Amino acid sequence: MRSETSEQAVKFAVDCMLGKLAKWLRILGFDAVFFSRIEDDDLLAVARDEERILLSRDHELIGRTQGIPSIHVVSENWPEQVCQVMDFYSLWDRVRPYSRCSACNRELKSLPRSRAKNLVAPFIFVNAGHFALCPGCGRIYWEGTHRRDMEVRLAALRLGRDPEQGPRS
């Protein structure tokens, strides 16, 4: 079964067993709340109260959603989890990579180069062209060598490949 979403923002509540999925949804630009520890009832309340789609591998929890949109995530492999969610809601054309903080989920704000100078190491300041700031946790983001690795992983995901294992069969 395929589910279509409207053009409004898609928001997720991600179960504590799916931390890497939450991180990669954020990297792709989606609002994904994640708590390393949360009781099932509290997670259900967050999903219901904030109109979020619940993502879990827990059959029992999914069975308790009572009208809350949810996906039972079937794979233990994070790239397959990402693809399942993205495919189910047809979200590939709504990806906005690097627009959210991968740590706290807030939308990133552009940081003028002049303001970044005293916030990053001199080597980074000289070599990075653009900077972003998380208004929630204060992390600074820039296009470093790690970004190339992430781009390869994102491209592999879009092609239906596991970026850690190669093509899926």
Secondary structure, DSSP 8 states (H G I E B T S, - for coil): ------SS--EEEE-TT-HHHHHHHHHTT-EEEE-SS--HHHHHHHHHHTT-EEEES-HHHHHT-TTS-EEE---SSHHHHHHHHHHHTT-GGG--TT-B-TTT--B-EEE-HHHHTTTS-HHHHHH---EEE-TTT--EEE--HHHHHHHHHHHHHHTTEETTTEE--
